């Protein structure tokens, strides 16, 4: 049309916690369709006194956020045009995706890509900053019609792709040699740390254990406990050990 118009539709989800679903739109012919995600991720507004407020928010979707602040329904006179850029969180093995084929040919190289994502489903912009790597193990067994049971454990190579590669972050390549069933195990290895338990007293009494805040909104880092314990049996996971103790308590509650 000579005078195109813009139609806007607002979708509201009543779910109070959890990441909002991704919206996929499709444009046809001369109609352009786009989706903007509006996220109200404010957790708490605390009055500090003297006309000052402390605002805490936890975004779960990476990208560029626009910010606006109202006082008594009037916009605050401040330059917030730059907005806020939210980067993805650390890679999560349970949320990474791949495009492996279900059928391969013996003696020919087979490759597939792995896309690294964080626990909110955001695609990582880089794998270098997260200090992660992939470990793949392949176990193959020949088909029963072969007459003799044979096994194959081919070596798999992992290449890290360019950050802007649309296929993914890692490229896995292997060469099967048997006609049969292969099982693959792909694991994400990232930086861990030491389990640290802090005590209230110098005689190592009154230990402070982890909490269950990771189960409550807003989102927190995933627990480091093994198993399905309701409360962690350590205080926290320290990725770096500093011997500069300082004069303040390492516990946030003190």
N, C-alpha and C positions, 0 to 999 in steps of 0.2 A: 504493500500500500504506500501511497505517497505521503500519508501522514500517520506513521505508526504510533501506537499507544502502548503503554506498559500496564500490565495487569499484575497485581501483587496478591498473593495468597499467603496467609500466616497459619502455620501448623503448630499446635501446642500439645505437648505430651504431659500427661498428668503424673507420670512416674517421678517420684521425689528423689530417688537416688539411682546410681548407675549411669554409665555413659549414654548419651542420647544416640539413637540409631543414625547411621549414615544415610544421607539422602542421595539417590541417584536420579538424574534427570536426563531426558533425551529430547534433542531438538530435531524437528522435521521441517523440510523445505525452507521457507523463509521465516519460520517462527523460532526465535532464539529463547531458550529456557535456561535459567540459572537459579542456583539455590544458595542462599546465605544462611548460615547457622548462627542463631542468636543464643548465646550461653550466659545465663545468670549464675555465676559460680561463686558468688559472695558467701563466705562462711560466717563471718562475724564482723560486727561494727562495734568498736569499743571506744567510749568517750574517755579521753586522757585528761580533760580539764583545760581551761584556758582557750576554749574554742577549737581544740584539736581532737581529731578522731583517728583511730587506728583500724584500718580495713584489712581483713584477711580473706583471700579467695584461693580456690583450688581449681584451676582449669584442667579439663581432661581431654580436650581436643587441641592438637597442635595447629598452629597457623597464626594469622594476624588478627588481633582483637582490637576493636574500637572501644574506647572508654568514655563514659559520660557520668557525671556526678550531679545530683540534684539536691538542693537544700530548700525545704519547704516548697517542693515542686518547681523550683527555679534552678536552671542550669548554673553550675559554678563557673565563674569567670576565670578560666584557666585554659592554657593551650594544651589540649589533649589530642591534637590532630594526629600525632605520630602513632598513637595507640600502643599496644603491647604485642611483642612477638613471643609466642609460646613454642618452645622446642619440644620434641618428643622425649618421653622418659627412657629409661634403660630398656634394652631389648628383653623380651619375655619369650621363652621357648614355646610356651603353650599357645602363643598368638602368632608366631611366625607361620608363613605359608610357603608352599612350593608347588611346582607344576610338573612333577615326575610322571613320566608315561608308565602305563600299566604293562606295556609290552615292549621288550627289547630283543635284539638279535644277537646270538652268540658270536663272539669274535669281532663285533663292531662296537666302537665307542658310543656310549650313551651318556647324555648330559642333561641336567635340569638346573633350574635356578631356584634359589631360596630368597624370599623377601623377609627381611627382619622388621618386626613390629614391636611396639611396646604393649603393655598389658591393657591399654585402652584401644588397641587396634590402629594406632597411628603408625604410618610408615616412617622408619628412621631415615633421617637425612644423611647420616654418616654412621659407619660402623667403627671408625677409628676412635672416636671420643668415648665409646662405651666399653672399649677394651674387651670385646667379645670375639670368639672364634667358633667355628663349627667343627664337630667331630662326627664322622660317619663310619658305620660298621655295616658291612654287607655279608650275609650268610646265604649261600645258595645250595640247593639240593636237587639232584637230577630227578627227572620224572620216572615213575615206576615202570613205564613201558620200556625204559632203557635196559632193564634186566639186571644191571649192577648199580647199586646205590653209590653215587659219588657226590662229593661236596666241593664247594668252591667258595673261597673268601677273597674276592678281588679287592685290590687296593683302589681307593678312591682319592682323587685329588680335589682339593678345594681352592678355588681362585677367588680372590676378592675383586669384585667388579668396581668400575668407576661409580662415584657417588650419583651421577646423573643418569646412570643406565636404567632404562625403564623396565628391564627384565627382572631385576632384583639386586641384591647385595652380594650374593655368593653364587658361584657356578660350580656344581658338583659333576665330576666326570668319572666314569668307571667302565670297565670292559668285561662283560660276563663271558664265561666259556662253556657253560652247561645249558642244556635245554631243560628247564624245570622252574621251580619256584624260588625266588629270592626274597629275603626279608631284609629290610634296611632299618637301621637305628640311627637317627640324626639327633645329636645332642648339642645344645648351645652352652659353651663354656665361657663364663664371665668372671670378673674379679670378685673374690669372696672376702674373707677376712677371718678374724678370730672372735669366737664367742666370748663375750666379756660379761662377768657378773660383778656388779658393784654392791658394796655392803654399807649399811648405815654406820656401823661402828668399826673401830680399829681391831677388835677381836674377831672379825669376820662373822658377826652376828647380824641378823635382820637383813638378809639379802633382798635386793630389789629386782624383781623379775619383770619380764615384758608384759605388756597388756594386750587387750583384745581390740584396740582401737582400729585395727586394720579391717575389722568387720563392720565398722560404722561409717556412715557418711559424715564429713567429706572423706575423700580417699586418702589413704596413707600407704606407705611402702609395704610391700607384701611381707608376711612374717618369715623369719628365718628358722623356725622350729621344724623339727622332723616329726612326722606323724600328725595325728589329729588332736594334739593337746589343746585344751581351751586357753591355757596361759603358757607362754614360753618359759622354759626353765633357765633362762639367762636374761641379762638386762638388755643387751643389744649386740649387734654385729659391728665390730670396729674394723673398717677396711684399712685404716692407717693407725699405727701406734705412735703416739707422741709422748716423750718423756718430760715435756715441759708442762708440768701439772698445773701451774698457776695457783690462784688462791680461791677460785670459785668451784662449786660442786659440779661434777660432770653430769649430775642428774637434773633433768629439766624441772622436776617438781620441787627442788630445794631452792 
